[in-house]
Amino acid sequence: MSSEALPISPTRFAAALTDLPLSTLHLKVLELRNSIAHLDYSNEQLRPFAEGTATATATSTSTTTTAPPQQAPSSTTATAEPDADCADAIRENEGVIARMQERIALVRAEVERRGLGWAEFSERGGAGGREGEAGGCEWWGYRRGGGGGGGGLTVVVVWGGL
């Protein structure tokens, strides 16, 4: 089962990076940042239930929600009990986020080991967006929020000049 599988060790991950071209390192950073964004969003959705400030409605049969937090199928009550499963999921997500951030640091070390700058991998652009350019490819990571109070998550990748 995937819950029993161990992630690749940082040492093996760093060793694997040495054979990858720069464009692939760019994409790996984008992938990691995108995954972190989704885990952050998931934690935001789980937090009210984990804290006991929201409960699922009795009529809701859906196990997934894509609605913004203010429209999620929940009701706030003073008697809500904290949901231990949601709290566990948040803790697990935070551990995964920490490992992903460590991997981004390993990619940075590899880029700098090659004598290249990290600036094109770094966060730029407002609203939590991440931008860069990799070998003629323009790419953007994620943007949180958006117009109309949606509070959703948008992932955009634009390829050009190939």
DRENLOSE-207949 format. One record per residue (C-alpha): x, y, z; residue in one letter; residue number from 0. Coordinates in steps of 0.25 Angstrom, whole numbers, plus 5000, padded with zeros to 4 digits. Example, Ala and Ser with C-alpha at 12.3 -4.5 7.8 and 13.67 -1.06 7.14 Angstrom:
BEGIN
drenmar X = 5049&Y = 4982&Z = 5031&res = a&n = 0 .
drenmar X = 5055&Y = 4996&Z = 5029&res = s&n = 1 .
//
This chain:
BEGIN
drenmar X = 5000&Y = 5000&Z = 5000&res = m&n = 0 .
drenmar X = 5004&Y = 5014&Z = 4998&res = s&n = 1 .
drenmar X = 5003&Y = 5018&Z = 5012&res = s&n = 2 .
drenmar X = 5014&Y = 5007&Z = 5015&res = e&n = 3 .
drenmar X = 5023&Y = 5012&Z = 5004&res = a&n = 4 .
drenmar X = 5035&Y = 5021&Z = 5009&res = l&n = 5 .
drenmar X = 5039&Y = 5033&Z = 5001&res = p&n = 6 .
drenmar X = 5052&Y = 5033&Z = 4994&res = i&n = 7 .
drenmar X = 5063&Y = 5038&Z = 5004&res = s&n = 8 .
drenmar X = 5069&Y = 5052&Z = 5002&res = p&n = 9 .
drenmar X = 5082&Y = 5046&Z = 4999&res = t&n = 10 .
drenmar X = 5077&Y = 5037&Z = 4988&res = r&n = 11 .
drenmar X = 5069&Y = 5049&Z = 4983&res = f&n = 12 .
drenmar X = 5081&Y = 5058&Z = 4982&res = a&n = 13 .
drenmar X = 5089&Y = 5048&Z = 4975&res = a&n = 14 .
drenmar X = 5078&Y = 5046&Z = 4965&res = a&n = 15 .
drenmar X = 5078&Y = 5061&Z = 4962&res = l&n = 16 .
drenmar X = 5092&Y = 5061&Z = 4957&res = t&n = 17 .
drenmar X = 5089&Y = 5054&Z = 4944&res = d&n = 18 .
drenmar X = 5077&Y = 5063&Z = 4941&res = l&n = 19 .
drenmar X = 5077&Y = 5074&Z = 4931&res = p&n = 20 .
drenmar X = 5074&Y = 5088&Z = 4936&res = l&n = 21 .
drenmar X = 5060&Y = 5088&Z = 4929&res = s&n = 22 .
drenmar X = 5056&Y = 5076&Z = 4937&res = t&n = 23 .
drenmar X = 5061&Y = 5082&Z = 4950&res = l&n = 24 .
drenmar X = 5052&Y = 5094&Z = 4947&res = h&n = 25 .
drenmar X = 5040&Y = 5085&Z = 4945&res = l&n = 26 .
drenmar X = 5043&Y = 5077&Z = 4958&res = k&n = 27 .
drenmar X = 5043&Y = 5090&Z = 4965&res = v&n = 28 .
drenmar X = 5030&Y = 5094&Z = 4959&res = l&n = 29 .
drenmar X = 5024&Y = 5080&Z = 4962&res = e&n = 30 .
drenmar X = 5028&Y = 5081&Z = 4976&res = l&n = 31 .
drenmar X = 5022&Y = 5095&Z = 4978&res = r&n = 32 .
drenmar X = 5009&Y = 5091&Z = 4972&res = n&n = 33 .
drenmar X = 5008&Y = 5079&Z = 4981&res = s&n = 34 .
drenmar X = 5011&Y = 5088&Z = 4993&res = i&n = 35 .
drenmar X = 5000&Y = 5098&Z = 4988&res = a&n = 36 .
drenmar X = 4990&Y = 5087&Z = 4988&res = h&n = 37 .
drenmar X = 4994&Y = 5081&Z = 5001&res = l&n = 38 .
drenmar X = 4993&Y = 5095&Z = 5007&res = d&n = 39 .
drenmar X = 4979&Y = 5097&Z = 5001&res = y&n = 40 .
drenmar X = 4975&Y = 5083&Z = 5006&res = s&n = 41 .
drenmar X = 4980&Y = 5087&Z = 5020&res = n&n = 42 .
drenmar X = 4972&Y = 5100&Z = 5020&res = e&n = 43 .
drenmar X = 4959&Y = 5092&Z = 5016&res = q&n = 44 .
drenmar X = 4962&Y = 5082&Z = 5027&res = l&n = 45 .
drenmar X = 4966&Y = 5092&Z = 5038&res = r&n = 46 .
drenmar X = 4951&Y = 5096&Z = 5043&res = p&n = 47 .
drenmar X = 4947&Y = 5082&Z = 5044&res = f&n = 48 .
drenmar X = 4960&Y = 5078&Z = 5052&res = a&n = 49 .
drenmar X = 4958&Y = 5090&Z = 5061&res = e&n = 50 .
drenmar X = 4944&Y = 5087&Z = 5064&res = g&n = 51 .
drenmar X = 4939&Y = 5100&Z = 5058&res = t&n = 52 .
drenmar X = 4931&Y = 5093&Z = 5047&res = a&n = 53 .
drenmar X = 4924&Y = 5080&Z = 5045&res = t&n = 54 .
drenmar X = 4919&Y = 5073&Z = 5032&res = a&n = 55 .
drenmar X = 4904&Y = 5074&Z = 5030&res = t&n = 56 .
drenmar X = 4895&Y = 5062&Z = 5032&res = a&n = 57 .
drenmar X = 4890&Y = 5063&Z = 5018&res = t&n = 58 .
drenmar X = 4903&Y = 5064&Z = 5011&res = s&n = 59 .
drenmar X = 4908&Y = 5051&Z = 5005&res = t&n = 60 .
drenmar X = 4919&Y = 5057&Z = 4997&res = s&n = 61 .
drenmar X = 4933&Y = 5053&Z = 5002&res = t&n = 62 .
drenmar X = 4940&Y = 5064&Z = 4994&res = t&n = 63 .
drenmar X = 4938&Y = 5079&Z = 4993&res = t&n = 64 .
drenmar X = 4943&Y = 5089&Z = 4983&res = t&n = 65 .
drenmar X = 4935&Y = 5100&Z = 4989&res = a&n = 66 .
drenmar X = 4942&Y = 5112&Z = 4995&res = p&n = 67 .
drenmar X = 4943&Y = 5111&Z = 5010&res = p&n = 68 .
drenmar X = 4931&Y = 5121&Z = 5012&res = q&n = 69 .
drenmar X = 4922&Y = 5111&Z = 5004&res = q&n = 70 .
drenmar X = 4927&Y = 5098&Z = 5008&res = a&n = 71 .
drenmar X = 4917&Y = 5088&Z = 5013&res = p&n = 72 .
drenmar X = 4918&Y = 5091&Z = 5028&res = s&n = 73 .
drenmar X = 4911&Y = 5098&Z = 5039&res = s&n = 74 .
drenmar X = 4918&Y = 5105&Z = 5050&res = t&n = 75 .
drenmar X = 4913&Y = 5101&Z = 5064&res = t&n = 76 .
drenmar X = 4918&Y = 5103&Z = 5078&res = a&n = 77 .
drenmar X = 4916&Y = 5089&Z = 5081&res = t&n = 78 .
drenmar X = 4925&Y = 5083&Z = 5069&res = a&n = 79 .
drenmar X = 4935&Y = 5073&Z = 5073&res = e&n = 80 .
drenmar X = 4949&Y = 5073&Z = 5067&res = p&n = 81 .
drenmar X = 4951&Y = 5063&Z = 5057&res = d&n = 82 .
drenmar X = 4963&Y = 5054&Z = 5060&res = a&n = 83 .
drenmar X = 4964&Y = 5049&Z = 5046&res = d&n = 84 .
drenmar X = 4965&Y = 5063&Z = 5040&res = c&n = 85 .
drenmar X = 4975&Y = 5067&Z = 5050&res = a&n = 86 .
drenmar X = 4984&Y = 5054&Z = 5046&res = d&n = 87 .
drenmar X = 4982&Y = 5058&Z = 5032&res = a&n = 88 .
drenmar X = 4987&Y = 5072&Z = 5034&res = i&n = 89 .
drenmar X = 4999&Y = 5067&Z = 5042&res = r&n = 90 .
drenmar X = 5002&Y = 5057&Z = 5031&res = e&n = 91 .
drenmar X = 5001&Y = 5067&Z = 5020&res = n&n = 92 .
drenmar X = 5011&Y = 5076&Z = 5028&res = e&n = 93 .
drenmar X = 5021&Y = 5065&Z = 5028&res = g&n = 94 .
drenmar X = 5020&Y = 5063&Z = 5013&res = v&n = 95 .
drenmar X = 5021&Y = 5078&Z = 5011&res = i&n = 96 .
drenmar X = 5034&Y = 5079&Z = 5020&res = a&n = 97 .
drenmar X = 5040&Y = 5067&Z = 5011&res = r&n = 98 .
drenmar X = 5036&Y = 5075&Z = 4998&res = m&n = 99 .
drenmar X = 5042&Y = 5088&Z = 5003&res = q&n = 100 .
drenmar X = 5055&Y = 5080&Z = 5007&res = e&n = 101 .
drenmar X = 5055&Y = 5074&Z = 4992&res = r&n = 102 .
drenmar X = 5054&Y = 5088&Z = 4987&res = i&n = 103 .
drenmar X = 5066&Y = 5092&Z = 4995&res = a&n = 104 .
drenmar X = 5073&Y = 5080&Z = 4989&res = l&n = 105 .
drenmar X = 5070&Y = 5084&Z = 4975&res = v&n = 106 .
drenmar X = 5075&Y = 5098&Z = 4979&res = r&n = 107 .
drenmar X = 5088&Y = 5092&Z = 4984&res = a&n = 108 .
drenmar X = 5090&Y = 5085&Z = 4971&res = e&n = 109 .
drenmar X = 5087&Y = 5097&Z = 4962&res = v&n = 110 .
drenmar X = 5097&Y = 5105&Z = 4970&res = e&n = 111 .
drenmar X = 5107&Y = 5093&Z = 4970&res = r&n = 112 .
drenmar X = 5106&Y = 5095&Z = 4955&res = r&n = 113 .
drenmar X = 5110&Y = 5109&Z = 4956&res = g&n = 114 .
drenmar X = 5096&Y = 5115&Z = 4952&res = l&n = 115 .
drenmar X = 5088&Y = 5125&Z = 4959&res = g&n = 116 .
drenmar X = 5075&Y = 5121&Z = 4967&res = w&n = 117 .
drenmar X = 5068&Y = 5134&Z = 4963&res = a&n = 118 .
drenmar X = 5060&Y = 5128&Z = 4951&res = e&n = 119 .
drenmar X = 5055&Y = 5117&Z = 4960&res = f&n = 120 .
drenmar X = 5051&Y = 5127&Z = 4971&res = s&n = 121 .
drenmar X = 5037&Y = 5132&Z = 4975&res = e&n = 122 .
drenmar X = 5033&Y = 5144&Z = 4966&res = r&n = 123 .
drenmar X = 5020&Y = 5151&Z = 4963&res = g&n = 124 .
drenmar X = 5010&Y = 5154&Z = 4973&res = g&n = 125 .
drenmar X = 4998&Y = 5147&Z = 4979&res = a&n = 126 .
drenmar X = 5006&Y = 5135&Z = 4983&res = g&n = 127 .
drenmar X = 5010&Y = 5132&Z = 4968&res = g&n = 128 .
drenmar X = 5023&Y = 5126&Z = 4964&res = r&n = 129 .
drenmar X = 5029&Y = 5129&Z = 4951&res = e&n = 130 .
drenmar X = 5041&Y = 5125&Z = 4943&res = g&n = 131 .
drenmar X = 5047&Y = 5122&Z = 4930&res = e&n = 132 .
drenmar X = 5054&Y = 5109&Z = 4926&res = a&n = 133 .
drenmar X = 5061&Y = 5107&Z = 4913&res = g&n = 134 .
drenmar X = 5051&Y = 5115&Z = 4905&res = g&n = 135 .
drenmar X = 5039&Y = 5110&Z = 4913&res = c&n = 136 .
drenmar X = 5031&Y = 5120&Z = 4921&res = e&n = 137 .
drenmar X = 5024&Y = 5114&Z = 4932&res = w&n = 138 .
drenmar X = 5015&Y = 5118&Z = 4944&res = w&n = 139 .
drenmar X = 5012&Y = 5110&Z = 4956&res = g&n = 140 .
drenmar X = 5000&Y = 5113&Z = 4965&res = y&n = 141 .
drenmar X = 4991&Y = 5125&Z = 4968&res = r&n = 142 .
drenmar X = 4983&Y = 5125&Z = 4981&res = r&n = 143 .
drenmar X = 4970&Y = 5132&Z = 4981&res = g&n = 144 .
drenmar X = 4965&Y = 5139&Z = 4969&res = g&n = 145 .
drenmar X = 4954&Y = 5148&Z = 4965&res = g&n = 146 .
drenmar X = 4940&Y = 5147&Z = 4971&res = g&n = 147 .
drenmar X = 4943&Y = 5143&Z = 4984&res = g&n = 148 .
drenmar X = 4945&Y = 5128&Z = 4979&res = g&n = 149 .
drenmar X = 4957&Y = 5125&Z = 4988&res = g&n = 150 .
drenmar X = 4961&Y = 5113&Z = 4979&res = g&n = 151 .
drenmar X = 4974&Y = 5109&Z = 4973&res = l&n = 152 .
drenmar X = 4978&Y = 5111&Z = 4959&res = t&n = 153 .
drenmar X = 4990&Y = 5103&Z = 4953&res = v&n = 154 .
drenmar X = 4995&Y = 5109&Z = 4939&res = v&n = 155 .
drenmar X = 5006&Y = 5104&Z = 4931&res = v&n = 156 .
drenmar X = 5009&Y = 5111&Z = 4918&res = v&n = 157 .
drenmar X = 5020&Y = 5105&Z = 4908&res = w&n = 158 .
drenmar X = 5026&Y = 5114&Z = 4897&res = g&n = 159 .
drenmar X = 5038&Y = 5115&Z = 4889&res = g&n = 160 .
drenmar X = 5040&Y = 5101&Z = 4887&res = l&n = 161 .
//
